């Protein structure tokens, strides 16, 4: 039987029974080995099926007391099933299987008749039909499994592609964030280099002065000149300059820490080796995403953080960071001039909720149903990546969280997105303590 078996391939050749053939003669036909695989035989009027007689029906009639004597000479039409299951050969296997299951009763004692353009073609066995359906379903299940594995493999690639697109869009901003502290670190180093050059000159002059004082050949004029040189260098290294040096060192440490923080957040955001679940602080993840989104937010938006004290929860850090970055970027892009973005975290006995709310223009009602479609965007070609909502949905699904929920069209100036993640049930909840900070993002 082929993998894509059709109903006409299940036809079993069987000689039809004339309507006027006697019951006793039909019983002899069932004894023929050529009909051994059939449960029933068709009754044909020419090439048109008019009924069906089964082995079970024949036994029921003939095994009665005096059954052969009473029914043996009657025509087969007197005991046949006048409403057999008749199926056209062009019928799909699924539809044929549905018809057979609806019409035949259990236990199965009859076969079904297969016709072509209303004319008798042959018989069909229920077991053959079930076997063909099983082969088809097995093949379809295999195809679905293969498609699922391919989809699963491409899902991570798609998430990473969207992540790299987001990072690519922020390269200039991150470079600026690094370049600013790097600039004053470099300037401080140049100033400290000048200070140490002066200090080295002072030490060299002091050594020369000591040698001159110990020399019996030194003249008074030469000694006076060396003393004046030491005095001049000492004056340039006054106490206030030493304080300036301490401040330069402190500022340099701050700049280096700033660069280290940016690099570490960028590394934590993009690294692929943290695909496994880990216990994380969602507030820290939000701070990391806000740092990376500074270039999109600065000079335009006031960011208000309303963080509650939260338990650490198990999730995939890199993916949840991607969700937060997408939501923050969308919120910033929704604000045309200046506005306010509220980032709030809260928890109850069941859920941890993160809300990103902006004062932007909102989402039109006709676009709202499409925002979770893959690759959907309202941006012009080449202007920006997609909104990230499909990525957020997939990431939330893989981190035991609900999909990011869109705003309602009525709230055109307030667009909250909720992403809730269920914490472990055994986690001891502490009383929430809200801390709020207003931070206009500046360059």
PyMOL commands that set and color helices and strands:
alter all, ss='L'
color gray80, all
select helices_A, chain A and resi 7-10+23-30+33-35+55-62+67-71+76-78+93-103+126-214+220-236+239-270+282-292+294-297+317-334+365-368+389-398
alter helices_A, ss='H'
color red, helices_A
select strands_A, chain A and resi 17-18+40-45+48-54+86-88+112-116+119-124+278-280+301-307+313-315+339-347+351-358+417-422+435-440
alter strands_A, ss='S'
color yellow, strands_A
deselect
rebuild
show_as cartoon
